[in-house]
Structures are given as structure tokens and as C-alpha cells.
Amino acid sequence: MGNFRGGGSSGISAINVELQKFFRETGSLGRFKASLRENVLGSPKELMKLSVPSLVYAVQNNMAFLALSNLDAAVYQVTYQLKIPCTALCTVLMLNRTLSKLQWISVFMLCGGVILVQWKPAQATKVVVEQNPLLGFGAIAIAVLCSGFAGVYFEKVLKSSDTSLWVRNIQMYLSGIVVTLVGVYLSDGAEIKEKGFFYGYTYYVWFVIFLASVGGLYTSVVVKYTDNIMKGFSAAAAIVLSTIASVMLFGLQITPTFALGTLLVCVSIYLYGLPRQDTTSIQQGETTSKERVSGV
């Protein structure tokens, strides 16, 4: 199985493979309906399996919001980046992989780099808000654990079967739609009944939704053909690039902390990408083979 570390060509070939699967399964409306009937309506167990990360992601988002409401922005920003090493730990525990000391160093270096890139000095405000730091830290701990678990769980499901990536996404997001719809109607049900569900949706909003959807699908490709840790590195690189774009488009000022954070992110990506034993696929029977070798 190819991966993205080999360069842009391997990444493009991985996307081509998934696109071929997509057109093979959805080449016509009838084939698309048959695929949905077989893999969604006809596979309740698989649908329930993919509902797990959907529910966990919903809990994560709500816990993150609760944490931000009860912690200073700077504290929240620092503690929430613990999801990066947490994802690495979940990868080791759930997928029976090993990371070298250099890889662990690069993971924590990435965590520090992202913190510095996103760092903004606290500003005084006249609005006094009651906060419960204990509740905030508890909520962010749950959010961090949920982030690591859900991402690695989804990776394990993707790599443990030959089911199409597109079908897996449909299975997962169907559950997510149900969960979020319940939350929306519980919080803003009266306004939705009065103004309609799509009130305020402009062409710009739809375009942002489209970009988010494409980004979500591409993230799934990254997870399937590399791993969740590499997804974290990709997200960090995206943060750096978006900030640089803000500098060019909106005149954002580069700070020393941003420059240092960018350097740490770049160095951590280089260190993690150094040649090493492949960790992008779930290895089975590895222990048995090692015992045989040692016995010889």
C-alpha cells in the first residue's frame, strides 16, 4: 500500500485509486442506490460501528466548547494541543504500533510548534465572565481523549476491511447528521421553526461547506494511506500556510513566537518523515514471526 511520505506522486495515485472505486460504485444512479442499499441499509452492524466515532466527535466538540467557556483562551489553546501526543498514544495502544524516541520527540515538538504558531497575547476585557477552571480542565481532558480515540478508531476501521472509503464516510456521517440535528433542534428549535433550517445560508456559506466536505474526504484518504499522526502533521502545516496567507492577504504581522513555532513545525515534520519501519498498516502476526526468528 502506498503512502504520502514517498512524495506527491504516491499521494496522487492514492487519490486516483479512491476515485476509481467511487466511479465504479456510483457510475450510475442505479448503481449508487444499490451501493447505498447494500452498505448502509443492508449493513446495520457496519453502520453502528461507524456511529461510534460520530458520537465521540460530537462529545469532543461539545466538550471543547465547554472548556473554552471556562478557561482563558491561552490556557485552552495550550492544553487542547495535547490531542497531538494523545493521538500518538492511542495509535500505539489501539493499533499495536511502536514509535521511536525520535518520533516521540517530533510529536511533542509539533505540539509546541502549533502552540506557538497559534499563540496570541491575552487581552484585557471589560466583560466579566464567571469561569470554572476545574470544569474547564475536565472538559478539555475529555475532548483530548475523544479526539485521539475517534481518529484512531476510524483509521482502524478503514484499514481493517476493503470497503470503499466513500461508503465508510457515508456510514459515519449519517450518524453524525442525526446527532447534530438533535443538538440543533434542542438548542435553536424555535428559531428554525420560525425562519427555516437554511436561513442565512448564502453562496459563500455553501462554498465553505463544499470546501469542508472536500477537506474531510481528503483527510480520510490521508488517514487510510498514512496514519492519524501524519494527519496531525498535515493539519499543523495547514495552520502555518493559512497564517502566511493571512499575512499576504490581510497584512497580519509576523511575530517572533510565530516564526519560532513555524520552525518547530517544519523540523518536527522532517524528523517524523525520516526513513524508519513502516507504521501505516495494521500488522498482524508480527509477534509470532519474531518468536520464530528468535527460536531459530
N, C-alpha and C positions, 0 to 999 in steps of 0.2 A: 504494500500500500504506500502510495506516495505521500509526501508531506510538504509543507511550505518552507521548510528550512533549506531545501535544495535550491531555492531561487524562485523567481516569478513564473518560469515555465511550468514547474510542477504544480504551483498554485492554480494556474490557468487550466491545466489538464484535469485537476480535481474538480473544478467547477464544470468543465465540459462533460465529465462523467456524470455528474449530478443532473446537468441539463438534459443529457441523453436519456437518463432514467425518467425525468419529468415528461419529456415529449413522448416517450414510449408508453407511459401510463396515462397521459392526458392528451394524446394526439387527436382525439375527437371527443365530442360531448358525451357520447355513449360510453366510451372507454373511461372517461373521467368519472361518470356516475357509477360505473361498475367498480372502479377502484375505490371510491368512497364507500360504496355499499359493502365491499369485501373487507376493507381495512378499518372502517370506522363503525358502521352499524353491525357488521358481522364479527367484529373482534372486541367485545366488551372488556375482556381481560387486558388487552393491549391499551385500550382507551383508559382504563383505570390505572394502568401502570404509568402512563404519561400524565395522568391527572396529579400525581404526586409532586413533580417539580412545579406545576402550575400553582398548586395550593401553597407550596413552600415559597415561591416567588411572591405570591400575594401577601403572605405573612411578612416576608422580608421588606416589601415596600411600605407596609403599614408601620412596621417597627422602626424603619428608617425615619419616617415622618414623625413618629412619636419621640424618637431620640433627638431629632433636630428641634423639636418643640421644647425640650427640657435640657438642652445643652447649648453652650456657646458655639457659634459657627466654627471657630477654630478648633475647639475640642472635638466636635463632631467630625470635622474634616480629617483630623489626625487619626482618631480611633476607627473610623469607618474604613480606612485603608488597610486595616488588619485583615480584611477579607482576602487580600492577596496571599499572605502566608497561610491563612486558613484554607484556601483552595488547594494550596500545595500539600498541606497536611491531609486533607480529605482525599487527595489523589493517591497519596502513599497508603493510607489506611483502607480505602474502599477498592482500589484497583491493584493493590499489591505491587506497587512500583517502588523504585528506590531513586533517591536524588543524591548526587554527590555533594560534598561540602561546598564546592564552588557554585553549584546550582542553588543551594540554600542561601549562600551569600548574595547571589544575584537576585533572588526573590526578595530578600529583605532590603537590598539596595534599591530595587524597583519601588518597594513600598515607601522608602524615604524619599525617592525622587518624585513620586507622584504627590506626596505631601507638600514638598517644596514648590512644585510647579503650580499647585492649586492654592498655595498659601496666600492669604490676604490679611493684612493687619486688622485687628479688631477696631471697630469704630464706635465711638460713644453714641448712644441713642437716648432720646428723652422718654421713649416709651418703656415703661417698667412692666416686665412680664414675669409672672411667677413661674419658676422652674424647679423641677425636682431632679437634681443631678443623679440620685440613686436610680430613679426610674429611667432616666435617660441612658445611663451606662448599661442597665439591664436590657433595655430595648435594643441598644446598638450591639450588644453581645449576641442577642438572638438574631439580629439582622445579619451579622457577620457569619454566624454558623449556618444560617439559611442560605446565604449566598454561596458558600463553599459546597455545602451538601447538594443543593439543587443543581449546580453546574456540573459537578462530578457525576451525579446520578444520571443526568441527561446524557452525558458523554458515555457512560457505561451502557445505557440502553441503545444508543446509536451504534456502538461498536460491537454489541453482542448479537446482532442479527443483520440480515441482508435487506431488511425493509427499507424502502426508499426514504431519503431524507425529507422529502416533501410530505410524505404521508405522516412521518413522525411529527413534523411541525404542525400539521393539521390536527393530529390527535392531541397534542399538547395544548395548542391554542384554543381548541374548542372548550376544554375545561377552563382555561383562563378567561375566556369570554363569559362563561356562566358565572364565575366567581366575581369578576369585575362588574358585571351587570347588577348582581345582587348588591354589591357595595355602593354603586352609583345610585340605585333607586332607594337604598336606605338613607343615604346622605342628602341627595338632591331630588328625591322623587317628586316633590311638589312642583319644583321649577320645571322639571322635564314634562310633567303633565300639562303645565301651563304654556310652555314655549316650544315643546318638542325636543326630541333627543338631539337632533343635529342643529340646534340653534347656535348661531355664531360660527358655524363651520364655513370658512372662506376657502378660496382656491389655495391660498398659502397653507392653511391648516391641512388640506387634503394632500398637498405636496409633501409636507413634513411627515404625515402619516405614511405616505408612499416610501419616503426615504428610510423611515424607521423600519418598515416591513422588509425592504431590501437589505438593510443592515442586519436585521435579525436572521434572515436566511443565510447571509454571508457568514455571520457568526457561527451558525450551525455547521457550515462547511468547515470553518476553522477548527471547531471542536472535534468534528468527526475525523479530519485528516491530520490534526496535530493533537493538542490537548488543551485543557482548561487553563493551565498555567501560561501557555503561549497566548491564549486569548487575553489573559490579563496583561501580557506584554504589549499585545496589539492595541488594547484599549489605552494603555499608557502612552504609546506612540501617537494615538489619535488625539489625546489630550494636548500633547505638545504641539502637534500640527495645527489643531484648531486655535490654540493660543497664538501661534505665529501668524495664522490667517487673520486673527483679530488685530494683530499689530499692523498688518498691511492694509486692512480694510477700514479699521476704526481708530487707528492711531494709539492703540494700547501701548503703554510704556513697559519696556522690559526691565525687570528688577533683578538684583543680584541673586535673590533666592530662586527666581525662575531659571536663571542661567545655570545655577548650581544643580537644580532639580533636573533640568534637561540633560546636563552632563551625566548625572547619575542614571537616568533612564537609558540613555544611549549606551553607557558602559555595561549596565545590567543586561540589556538585550544582547550585547556582544558576548558577554560571559556565558549567558544561558545558551546561546547558539553555538558554542564551541563543540567540536566533534565529541561524541560520547555514545554510550549504549542507547539504542532506540527505546524510548518510553512512550511512544504514541499509540501502541496497540496493546490490548489486554493479553498478557502472556499466560498460557495455561501449560501445566506440566513442567514448568521450569525447575521446580524444586526436585522433581523426580529425576530429571536429566542430570542435574548437578550431583545427586546422590549416586547415580550410576557412574559418572565420571570419577567421583572420589573413590568409589568401590574398586574401580579398575586400577 
